[in-house]
Amino acid sequence: MINGLKLKQVREILGLTQGELAEELNVSQSTIAYIEGGYLQPAEELLQKICDVTLFPRSFFERIEVTDFPYGSLLYRSRASLDASEKTQANRYGQLMFEIAEKLSRRLNSPQFSLPKGKVDAITRAGITRSNLGYVPEEPIDDLIYDLEKKGVLIFNSPTPLSKIDAFSTWAGFENKKPVIVLISAEDQTTYRTRFTVAHELAHLMLHATLFGDIHEFEREANTFAAELLLPAEIMAGLIVGPLSLLRAIKIMEEWKVSIQAVIKRAHELHLITDNNYKSLYVQISQQKKKIQEIENKVPKEKPRCLRAMAEATFYPKKINYQQLAKDVGLPIPILKKIIEAQANKEEYTRSNVTPSERKVIKFPENRSFSYHLTDEDIDEDLSN
């Protein structure tokens, strides 16, 4: 007996309408609708054809449980800028990655969410978050994704490119208790853009757990939070005294790891530069666009690691066995491999003040705490036990 909702999930992951899937299976659209609605069980021949066409195993469709994975901040995107099918496909890929993480985490004691929540304004919340991440105001955030994953935020990189979505966030799982940020093809974005996007989505998680309110105000608050988190107003006032030159703006960009547009916009919003200075800088940016892009492209990518780290820890000290992992999580090997390899590997997951030996990942006993970063002493101790 199959779960019709799992067929719907697969169809939407593949970006197909009911009619398109029906055509592939040589059945009517209403047949697909009835199966997805739970009103019809497919005959054995049709079920086998569904597996052959979608490449998903029978075990996936037979699952009874359906993971709660709300649309979250995808609901804040305007209908004009994003059609329903793109929203759905983005959400379904996020759901699939979350389900993989949930299955793997049962074998590991992974980090629990440990950032305080509460009803405060965006600027205050950004300051509290900064402090809880271990940063003082005058200190640039080194690697935002690294810091958030350590605090229990699940961050995934979706391998499916969607032109109109950079990312979204949601509270998922049982009683919606787990914070998730899904990036869309992070490798195609500059690190500076990715950092602001992650900060923006973190704001939605921290400030907008409820969907009731003005969507435009939610987006404004998220931008305010992200700007204060990455470029605190108190520090900006000290960094910019008098007219801001393009060279000075580039230096701030490199030190604080934000885009030059974010630096200039932040300075203008804080009334640290005049309207004329602001306009002049944008003219200069257009003139020096290639040079600025070269600087941005040299910055190492910040990509999430947690999902791949879980898979590696499961099979340590050997490499990931995709055939076994696919069997464990009930997914086709090509899709599973595509998802896992979209996440950062050990070499990509860098941090300026962490040595290479601290980035090794090993498999732990079930009751031992899971960490993505270990010292040589930790590894020696584990291997000797």
Backbone hydrogen bonds in HBPLUS format (Angstrom, degrees):
<---DONOR---> <-ACCEPTOR-->    atom                        ^
c    i                          cat <-CA-CA->   ^        H-A-AA   ^      H-
h    n   atom  resd res      DA  || num        DHA   H-A  angle D-A-AA Bond
n    s   type  num  typ     dist DA aas  dist angle  dist       angle   num
A0003-ASN N   A0061-PHE O   2.67 MM  58  5.67 171.0  1.68 172.1 168.9     1
A0006-LYS N   A0003-ASN O   2.95 MM   3  5.52 141.8  2.10 114.3 124.5     2
A0008-LYS N   A0004-GLY O   3.08 MM   4  6.44 155.0  2.14 146.6 153.4     3
A0009-GLN N   A0005-LEU O   2.95 MM   4  6.18 151.5  2.03 138.0 145.8     4
A0010-VAL N   A0006-LYS O   3.02 MM   4  6.24 161.5  2.06 145.3 149.2     5
A0011-ARG N   A0007-LEU O   2.92 MM   4  6.12 168.9  1.94 153.7 157.1     6
A0012-GLU N   A0008-LYS O   2.98 MM   4  6.15 159.3  2.03 149.7 154.9     7
A0013-ILE N   A0009-GLN O   2.89 MM   4  6.11 144.5  2.02 145.0 155.5     8
A0014-LEU N   A0010-VAL O   2.99 MM   4  6.24 155.8  2.05 153.7 159.4     9
A0016-LEU N   A0011-ARG O   3.00 MM   5  5.42 173.5  2.00 157.3 155.2    10
A0015-GLY N   A0012-GLU O   3.15 MM   3  4.79 149.6  2.25  91.1 100.3    11
A0021-LEU N   A0017-THR O   3.06 MM   4  6.32 163.9  2.09 155.1 158.5    12
A0022-ALA N   A0018-GLN O   2.91 MM   4  6.02 157.3  1.96 145.9 153.2    13
A0023-GLU N   A0019-GLY O   2.97 MM   4  6.18 149.9  2.07 142.7 150.1    14
A0024-GLU N   A0020-GLU O   3.13 MM   4  6.42 154.0  2.20 142.2 148.7    15
A0025-LEU N   A0021-LEU O   3.00 MM   4  6.28 144.9  2.13 146.8 156.7    16
A0026-ASN N   A0022-ALA O   2.79 MM   4  5.79 111.3  2.26 137.4 155.1    17
A0027-VAL N   A0022-ALA O   2.93 MM   5  5.01 166.5  1.95 142.0 145.9    18
A0026-ASN N   A0023-GLU O   3.23 MM   3  4.89 147.6  2.34  92.1 101.7    19
A0031-THR N   A0028-SER O   3.15 MM   3  5.29 131.6  2.40  97.4 109.6    20
A0033-ALA N   A0029-GLN O   3.04 MM   4  6.36 159.7  2.08 149.2 155.4    21
A0034-TYR N   A0030-SER O   2.87 MM   4  6.06 156.5  1.92 147.6 153.1    22
A0035-ILE N   A0031-THR O   2.99 MM   4  6.23 156.6  2.04 148.3 154.6    23
A0036-GLU N   A0032-ILE O   2.93 MM   4  6.12 170.1  1.93 156.2 158.8    24
A0037-GLY N   A0033-ALA O   2.95 MM   4  6.03 144.5  2.07 140.1 150.2    25
A0039-TYR N   A0034-TYR O   2.86 MM   5  5.07 146.2  1.98 161.8 159.7    26
A0038-GLY N   A0035-ILE O   3.11 MM   3  5.24 156.4  2.16 103.8 111.2    27
A0047-LEU N   A0043-ALA O   2.86 MM   4  6.13 161.6  1.90 161.2 167.3    28
A0048-GLN N   A0044-GLU O   3.00 MM   4  6.21 159.0  2.04 148.9 153.9    29
A0049-LYS N   A0045-GLU O   3.08 MM   4  6.31 147.1  2.19 138.3 147.6    30
A0050-ILE N   A0046-LEU O   2.84 MM   4  6.14 149.1  1.94 149.6 158.1    31
A0051-CYS N   A0047-LEU O   3.07 MM   4  6.40 157.0  2.12 148.4 153.6    32
A0052-ASP N   A0048-GLN O   2.95 MM   4  6.20 154.7  2.02 144.0 151.3    33
A0053-VAL N   A0049-LYS O   2.87 MM   4  6.02 159.7  1.91 151.2 155.9    34
A0054-THR N   A0050-ILE O   2.98 MM   4  6.00 167.8  1.99 150.4 154.3    35
A0055-LEU N   A0051-CYS O   2.79 MM   4  5.25 136.8  1.97 135.1 145.8    36
A0060-PHE N   A0057-PRO O   3.07 MM   3  5.64 141.1  2.23 112.5 121.7    37
A0061-PHE N   A0058-ARG O   3.06 MM   3  5.41 116.7  2.48 105.9 120.1    38
A0062-GLU N   A0058-ARG O   3.10 MM   4  6.35 133.7  2.33 147.2 160.7    39
A0063-ARG N   A0060-PHE O   3.37 MM   3  5.65 164.8  2.39 106.1 110.6    40
A0173-GLY N   A0068-ASP O   2.84 MM 105  4.98 166.8  1.86 155.7 151.8    41
A0074-LEU N   A0071-TYR O   3.07 MM   3  5.42 157.2  2.12 138.1 135.6    42
A0075-LEU N   A0072-GLY O   3.11 MM   3  6.06 164.1  2.13 125.2 128.6    43
A0073-SER N   A0169-SER O   2.90 MM  96  5.47 161.7  1.93 158.0 164.2    44
A0076-TYR N   A0073-SER O   2.98 MM   3  5.23 156.1  2.04 106.1 113.8    45
A0077-ARG N   A0074-LEU O   3.20 MM   3  5.57 160.0  2.25 107.4 113.3    46
A0081-SER N   A0078-SER O   3.19 MM   3  5.50 131.8  2.44 102.7 113.8    47
A0087-LYS N   A0083-ASP O   3.24 MM   4  6.61 161.2  2.28 152.8 158.3    48
A0088-THR N   A0084-ALA O   2.92 MM   4  6.11 161.8  1.95 151.8 156.9    49
A0089-GLN N   A0085-SER O   2.95 MM   4  6.11 162.2  1.98 145.7 150.3    50
A0090-ALA N   A0086-GLU O   2.98 MM   4  6.09 164.2  2.01 149.1 153.6    51
A0091-ASN N   A0087-LYS O   2.94 MM   4  6.14 160.0  1.98 148.5 154.4    52
A0092-ARG N   A0088-THR O   2.87 MM   4  6.06 158.8  1.92 151.9 157.7    53
A0093-TYR N   A0089-GLN O   3.03 MM   4  6.23 158.6  2.08 149.6 154.3    54
A0094-GLY N   A0090-ALA O   3.10 MM   4  6.29 157.4  2.15 144.3 150.9    55
A0095-GLN N   A0091-ASN O   2.86 MM   4  6.12 153.6  1.93 148.0 155.7    56
A0096-LEU N   A0092-ARG O   2.92 MM   4  6.16 154.9  1.99 145.2 151.5    57
A0097-MET N   A0093-TYR O   3.00 MM   4  6.27 162.0  2.04 151.8 155.7    58
A0098-PHE N   A0094-GLY O   2.94 MM   4  6.14 153.9  2.01 147.2 155.0    59
A0099-GLU N   A0095-GLN O   2.90 MM   4  6.15 153.1  1.98 147.9 155.1    60
A0100-ILE N   A0096-LEU O   3.07 MM   4  6.38 152.9  2.15 147.0 153.7    61
A0101-ALA N   A0097-MET O   3.02 MM   4  6.28 163.5  2.05 147.7 152.1    62
A0102-GLU N   A0098-PHE O   2.85 MM   4  6.09 153.6  1.92 149.6 157.2    63
A0103-LYS N   A0099-GLU O   3.08 MM   4  6.30 158.2  2.13 145.8 150.6    64
A0104-LEU N   A0100-ILE O   2.98 MM   4  6.25 165.6  2.00 156.2 160.2    65
A0105-SER N   A0101-ALA O   2.83 MM   4  5.85 153.3  1.90 147.6 155.3    66
A0107-ARG N   A0104-LEU O   3.10 MM   3  5.80 160.0  2.14 117.7 123.3    67
A0108-LEU N   A0105-SER O   3.06 MM   3  4.85 148.2  2.17  95.5 105.4    68
A0370-PHE N   A0109-ASN O   2.78 MM 261  5.18 161.4  1.81 143.5 136.9    69
A0114-SER N   A0151-LYS O   2.91 MM  37  5.34 142.5  2.06 150.2 151.6    70
A0125-ARG N   A0121-ASP O   2.93 MM   4  6.10 163.4  1.96 156.7 162.2    71
A0126-ALA N   A0122-ALA O   2.94 MM   4  6.09 151.2  2.02 143.5 151.1    72
A0127-GLY N   A0123-ILE O   3.10 MM   4  6.39 155.9  2.16 146.9 152.7    73
A0128-ILE N   A0124-THR O   2.97 MM   4  6.27 159.1  2.01 152.6 158.3    74
A0129-THR N   A0125-ARG O   2.88 MM   4  6.03 161.3  1.92 149.4 154.9    75
A0130-ARG N   A0126-ALA O   2.91 MM   4  6.07 160.5  1.94 147.7 153.0    76
A0131-SER N   A0127-GLY O   3.07 MM   4  6.28 161.4  2.11 146.2 150.6    77
A0132-ASN N   A0128-ILE O   2.94 MM   4  6.22 155.9  2.00 149.0 155.9    78
A0133-LEU N   A0129-THR O   2.92 MM   4  6.17 130.2  2.18 144.5 158.0    79
A0133-LEU N   A0130-ARG O   3.17 MM   3  5.16 135.2  2.39  94.7 107.1    80
A0135-TYR N   A0130-ARG O   3.08 MM   5  5.55 167.3  2.09 149.4 147.7    81
A0134-GLY N   A0131-SER O   2.97 MM   3  5.11 151.5  2.06 101.5 110.6    82
A0139-GLU N   A0136-VAL O   3.01 MM   3  5.50 163.8  2.04 125.4 128.1    83
A0147-ASP N   A0143-ASP O   3.06 MM   4  6.32 167.0  2.08 155.9 159.4    84
A0148-LEU N   A0144-LEU O   2.97 MM   4  6.17 158.9  2.02 153.5 158.9    85
A0149-GLU N   A0145-ILE O   2.94 MM   4  6.09 161.4  1.98 154.9 159.8    86
A0150-LYS N   A0146-TYR O   3.08 MM   4  6.33 153.8  2.15 148.9 156.0    87
A0151-LYS N   A0148-LEU O   3.01 MM   3  4.98 129.6  2.27  93.9 108.0    88
A0153-VAL N   A0148-LEU O   3.03 MM   5  5.47 165.9  2.05 148.0 143.7    89
A0152-GLY N   A0149-GLU O   3.07 MM   3  5.14 161.9  2.11 107.0 109.8    90
A0154-LEU N   A0179-PRO O   3.02 MM  25  6.18 157.4  2.07 164.5 158.6    91
A0181-ILE N   A0154-LEU O   2.83 MM  27  6.29 156.5  1.88 159.7 166.2    92
A0156-PHE N   A0181-ILE O   2.92 MM  25  6.40 157.3  1.98 159.5 167.1    93
A0183-LEU N   A0156-PHE O   2.73 MM  27  6.04 175.1  1.73 166.6 165.7    94
A0158-SER N   A0183-LEU O   2.67 MM  25  5.91 170.0  1.68 168.5 165.7    95
A0185-SER N   A0158-SER O   3.15 MM  27  5.87 163.6  2.18 152.0 157.1    96
A0165-ILE N   A0162-LEU O   3.32 MM   3  5.74 174.1  2.32 118.8 120.6    97
A0184-ILE N   A0166-ASP O   2.87 MM  18  5.20 159.8  1.91 144.5 138.4    98
A0168-PHE N   A0182-VAL O   2.98 MM  14  5.42 143.4  2.11 142.3 153.6    99
A0182-VAL N   A0168-PHE O   2.81 MM  14  5.42 171.8  1.82 167.6 170.4   100
A0170-THR N   A0180-VAL O   2.96 MM  10  5.40 152.9  2.03 147.3 154.0   101
A0180-VAL N   A0170-THR O   2.87 MM  10  5.40 154.0  1.93 164.8 173.5   102
A0172-ALA N   A0178-LYS O   2.78 MM   6  5.16 162.1  1.81 150.2 148.4   103
A0178-LYS N   A0172-ALA O   3.08 MM   6  5.16 163.9  2.11 152.8 152.4   104
A0176-ASN N   A0173-GLY O   2.87 MM   3  4.92 156.1  1.93 130.7 125.9   105
A0188-ASP N   A0185-SER O   3.01 MM   3  5.73 161.6  2.04 120.2 126.0   106
A0189-GLN N   A0186-ALA O   3.02 MM   3  5.37 164.8  2.05 114.1 118.9   107
A0194-THR N   A0190-THR O   2.98 MM   4  6.27 164.0  2.00 154.8 159.7   108
A0195-ARG N   A0191-THR O   2.91 MM   4  6.09 160.8  1.95 154.4 158.5   109
A0196-PHE N   A0192-TYR O   3.30 MM   4  6.54 161.7  2.33 144.4 148.2   110
A0197-THR N   A0193-ARG O   2.95 MM   4  6.16 159.2  1.99 151.1 157.7   111
A0198-VAL N   A0194-THR O   2.87 MM   4  6.11 160.8  1.90 155.7 160.0   112
A0199-ALA N   A0195-ARG O   2.98 MM   4  6.19 161.4  2.02 147.4 152.7   113
A0200-HIS N   A0196-PHE O   2.84 MM   4  6.02 153.0  1.91 147.4 155.2   114
A0201-GLU N   A0197-THR O   2.97 MM   4  6.25 159.1  2.01 150.4 155.3   115
A0202-LEU N   A0198-VAL O   2.85 MM   4  6.05 151.3  1.93 148.1 156.8   116
A0203-ALA N   A0199-ALA O   3.07 MM   4  6.30 146.4  2.18 140.6 148.8   117
A0204-HIS N   A0200-HIS O   3.31 MM   4  6.77 148.9  2.41 141.7 148.8   118
A0205-LEU N   A0201-GLU O   3.14 MM   4  6.52 153.0  2.22 146.4 153.3   119
A0206-MET N   A0202-LEU O   2.92 MM   4  6.19 157.0  1.97 152.5 158.8   120
A0207-LEU N   A0203-ALA O   2.74 MM   4  5.67 156.6  1.79 155.9 161.8   121
A0208-HIS N   A0204-HIS O   2.91 MM   4  4.89 147.4  2.02 124.2 133.1   122
A0217-GLU N   A0214-ASP O   3.07 MM   3  5.18 119.7  2.45  97.7 112.7   123
A0218-PHE N   A0214-ASP O   2.93 MM   4  6.29 149.9  2.02 150.0 159.4   124
A0219-GLU N   A0215-ILE O   3.04 MM   4  6.39 158.0  2.09 151.3 155.7   125
A0220-ARG N   A0216-HIS O   3.03 MM   4  6.28 152.9  2.10 141.4 149.0   126
A0221-GLU N   A0217-GLU O   2.88 MM   4  6.08 162.8  1.91 152.5 156.8   127
A0222-ALA N   A0218-PHE O   2.92 MM   4  6.15 152.8  1.99 147.4 155.3   128
A0223-ASN N   A0219-GLU O   3.04 MM   4  6.28 154.0  2.11 145.2 151.3   129
A0224-THR N   A0220-ARG O   2.98 MM   4  6.24 153.7  2.05 147.2 154.9   130
A0225-PHE N   A0221-GLU O   2.88 MM   4  6.10 161.9  1.92 151.5 155.9   131
A0226-ALA N   A0222-ALA O   2.98 MM   4  6.14 167.4  1.99 148.0 151.4   132
A0227-ALA N   A0223-ASN O   2.97 MM   4  6.09 161.0  2.00 146.1 151.3   133
A0228-GLU N   A0224-THR O   3.02 MM   4  6.20 162.4  2.05 149.8 154.5   134
A0229-LEU N   A0225-PHE O   2.84 MM   4  5.99 153.5  1.91 152.9 161.2   135
A0230-LEU N   A0226-ALA O   3.02 MM   4  6.13 161.8  2.06 149.0 152.8   136
A0231-LEU N   A0227-ALA O   2.71 MM   4  5.47 150.3  1.79 143.8 153.6   137
A0235-ILE N   A0232-PRO O   3.09 MM   3  5.48 124.5  2.42 106.5 119.3   138
A0236-MET N   A0232-PRO O   2.98 MM   4  6.26 161.8  2.02 156.8 162.7   139
A0237-ALA N   A0233-ALA O   3.06 MM   4  6.25 154.0  2.13 152.5 157.4   140
A0238-GLY N   A0235-ILE O   2.95 MM   3  5.23 133.4  2.18 103.5 116.4   141
A0239-LEU N   A0235-ILE O   2.97 MM   4  6.27 140.4  2.13 147.5 159.8   142
A0239-LEU N   A0236-MET O   3.11 MM   3  4.92 123.5  2.45  90.9 105.8   143
A0240-ILE N   A0236-MET O   3.01 MM   4  6.09 147.8  2.12 153.9 159.0   144
A0249-ALA N   A0245-SER O   3.00 MM   4  6.24 155.7  2.06 147.4 154.6   145
A0250-ILE N   A0246-LEU O   2.92 MM   4  6.17 150.6  2.00 149.5 157.1   146
A0251-LYS N   A0247-LEU O   3.09 MM   4  6.39 152.0  2.17 144.0 151.2   147
A0252-ILE N   A0248-ARG O   3.04 MM   4  6.37 155.9  2.10 149.1 155.1   148
A0253-MET N   A0249-ALA O   2.91 MM   4  6.11 155.6  1.97 144.5 151.9   149
A0254-GLU N   A0250-ILE O   2.95 MM   4  6.23 158.8  2.00 151.7 155.6   150
A0255-GLU N   A0251-LYS O   3.01 MM   4  6.17 160.2  2.05 147.7 153.3   151
A0256-TRP N   A0252-ILE O   2.90 MM   4  5.87 166.8  1.92 155.0 158.4   152
A0257-LYS N   A0253-MET O   2.85 MM   4  5.45 118.6  2.24 136.3 148.0   153
A0258-VAL N   A0253-MET O   3.37 MM   5  5.22 146.9  2.49 130.1 138.9   154
A0262-ALA N   A0259-SER O   3.07 MM   3  5.14 119.5  2.45  94.9 109.5   155
A0263-VAL N   A0259-SER O   3.10 MM   4  6.51 150.9  2.19 147.4 155.2   156
A0264-ILE N   A0260-ILE O   3.04 MM   4  6.28 167.3  2.05 152.7 154.8   157
A0265-LYS N   A0261-GLN O   2.87 MM   4  5.96 164.6  1.90 149.9 155.0   158
A0266-ARG N   A0262-ALA O   2.93 MM   4  5.87 157.4  1.98 140.9 147.6   159
A0267-ALA N   A0263-VAL O   2.99 MM   4  6.19 159.6  2.03 146.8 152.5   160
A0268-HIS N   A0264-ILE O   3.00 MM   4  6.21 152.3  2.08 146.2 153.6   161
A0269-GLU N   A0265-LYS O   2.86 MM   4  6.08 163.0  1.89 152.7 157.4   162
A0270-LEU N   A0266-ARG O   3.01 MM   4  6.17 146.2  2.13 145.9 154.4   163
A0272-LEU N   A0267-ALA O   2.84 MM   5  5.14 163.4  1.86 170.9 165.4   164
A0271-HIS N   A0268-HIS O   2.97 MM   3  4.96 158.5  2.02 106.5 111.5   165
A0278-TYR N   A0274-THR O   2.96 MM   4  6.16 158.9  2.00 149.3 155.3   166
A0279-LYS N   A0275-ASP O   2.93 MM   4  6.20 164.7  1.95 153.3 156.3   167
A0280-SER N   A0276-ASN O   2.89 MM   4  5.99 159.5  1.93 147.6 153.9   168
A0281-LEU N   A0277-ASN O   2.99 MM   4  6.16 152.7  2.07 146.4 152.8   169
A0282-TYR N   A0278-TYR O   3.29 MM   4  6.62 152.5  2.37 145.3 151.8   170
A0283-VAL N   A0279-LYS O   3.15 MM   4  6.48 148.5  2.25 145.8 154.4   171
A0284-GLN N   A0280-SER O   3.01 MM   4  6.33 156.3  2.07 146.9 153.4   172
A0285-ILE N   A0281-LEU O   2.83 MM   4  6.09 146.4  1.94 144.9 154.7   173
A0286-SER N   A0282-TYR O   3.16 MM   4  6.36 158.3  2.21 142.4 146.4   174
A0287-GLN N   A0283-VAL O   3.17 MM   4  6.46 143.1  2.32 140.0 150.3   175
A0288-GLN N   A0284-GLN O   2.91 MM   4  6.11 139.4  2.08 144.2 155.2   176
A0288-GLN N   A0285-ILE O   3.16 MM   3  5.06 125.2  2.47  92.9 106.9   177
A0292-ILE N   A0288-GLN O   3.03 MM   4  6.26 164.1  2.05 161.9 166.8   178
A0293-GLN N   A0289-LYS O   2.94 MM   4  6.13 159.6  1.98 152.1 157.9   179
A0294-GLU N   A0290-LYS O   3.03 MM   4  6.25 150.7  2.12 145.5 153.1   180
A0295-ILE N   A0291-LYS O   3.18 MM   4  6.51 149.5  2.27 143.1 150.6   181
A0296-GLU N   A0292-ILE O   2.99 MM   4  6.32 162.1  2.02 152.6 157.2   182
A0297-ASN N   A0293-GLN O   2.87 MM   4  6.00 158.1  1.91 151.2 157.0   183
A0298-LYS N   A0295-ILE O   3.30 MM   3  5.46 146.6  2.42 101.0 110.2   184
A0299-VAL N   A0296-GLU O   3.19 MM   3  5.65 157.2  2.25 110.8 117.4   185
A0344-ALA N   A0304-PRO O   2.80 MM  40  5.77 170.2  1.81 162.2 160.2   186
A0309-ALA N   A0305-ARG O   2.87 MM   4  5.90 162.5  1.90 163.1 167.2   187
A0310-MET N   A0306-CYS O   2.96 MM   4  6.15 151.0  2.04 147.8 154.3   188
A0311-ALA N   A0307-LEU O   3.20 MM   4  6.51 159.0  2.24 144.7 149.7   189
A0312-GLU N   A0308-ARG O   2.88 MM   4  6.14 161.0  1.92 152.8 158.2   190
A0313-ALA N   A0309-ALA O   2.84 MM   4  5.97 158.4  1.89 147.2 153.5   191
A0314-THR N   A0310-MET O   3.00 MM   4  6.16 143.5  2.13 142.7 152.1   192
A0315-PHE N   A0312-GLU O   3.21 MM   3  5.45 129.7  2.48 100.2 111.9   193
A0316-TYR N   A0312-GLU O   2.89 MM   4  5.86 116.8  2.30 144.8 161.8   194
A0318-LYS N   A0315-PHE O   2.91 MM   3  5.59 129.7  2.17 143.0 137.1   195
A0325-LEU N   A0321-ASN O   2.83 MM   4  6.05 166.1  1.85 158.6 163.5   196
A0326-ALA N   A0322-TYR O   2.82 MM   4  5.75 157.8  1.87 140.0 146.1   197
A0327-LYS N   A0323-GLN O   3.21 MM   4  6.37 149.4  2.31 135.2 142.9   198
A0328-ASP N   A0324-GLN O   2.88 MM   4  6.18 153.8  1.95 148.9 156.7   199
A0329-VAL N   A0325-LEU O   2.95 MM   4  6.20 158.1  2.00 155.2 159.5   200
A0330-GLY N   A0326-ALA O   2.76 MM   4  5.50 119.8  2.12 134.7 148.7   201
A0331-LEU N   A0326-ALA O   3.07 MM   5  5.05 150.0  2.16 133.1 141.2   202
A0336-LEU N   A0332-PRO O   3.00 MM   4  6.15 169.4  2.02 161.2 164.7   203
A0337-LYS N   A0333-ILE O   2.84 MM   4  5.87 169.8  1.85 159.0 161.7   204
A0338-LYS N   A0334-PRO O   3.02 MM   4  6.06 153.6  2.09 139.0 146.7   205
A0339-ILE N   A0335-ILE O   3.00 MM   4  6.23 152.9  2.08 147.9 154.4   206
A0340-ILE N   A0336-LEU O   2.94 MM   4  6.20 174.6  1.95 160.4 160.8   207
A0341-GLU N   A0337-LYS O   2.95 MM   4  5.90 167.1  1.96 149.4 153.7   208
A0342-ALA N   A0339-ILE O   3.16 MM   3  5.28 149.7  2.25 101.6 110.8   209
A0343-GLN N   A0340-ILE O   3.11 MM   3  5.66 160.4  2.15 112.4 118.6   210
A0349-TYR N   A0345-ASN O   3.04 MM   4  6.16 146.6  2.15 154.2 163.4   211
A0350-THR N   A0348-GLU O   2.88 MM   2  5.67 126.5  2.17 112.4  96.3   212
A0354-VAL N   A0351-ARG O   3.03 MM   3  5.39 159.8  2.08 127.9 125.2   213
A0358-GLU N   A0355-THR O   2.93 MM   3  5.48 148.9  2.03 116.9 126.0   214
A0359-ARG N   A0356-PRO O   3.05 MM   3  5.45 164.7  2.07 116.1 119.5   215
A0374-LEU N   A0358-GLU O   2.87 MM  16  4.55 112.4  2.34 105.6 117.9   216
A0368-ARG N   A0365-PRO O   3.06 MM   3  5.45 166.8  2.08 119.0 122.4   217
A0379-ILE N   A0375-THR O   3.22 MM   4  6.59 157.6  2.27 150.0 155.6   218
A0380-ASP N   A0376-ASP O   2.93 MM   4  6.19 166.7  1.94 155.8 159.0   219
A0381-GLU N   A0377-GLU O   2.98 MM   4  6.12 160.0  2.02 147.4 152.9   220
A0382-ASP N   A0378-ASP O   2.97 MM   4  6.19 158.3  2.02 147.6 153.3   221
A0383-LEU N   A0379-ILE O   2.94 MM   4  6.13 165.3  1.96 158.1 161.3   222
A0384-SER N   A0380-ASP O   3.10 MM   4  6.17 135.6  2.30 139.3 150.2   223
A0385-ASN N   A0382-ASP O   3.16 MM   3  5.38 150.1  2.25 102.0 110.9   224
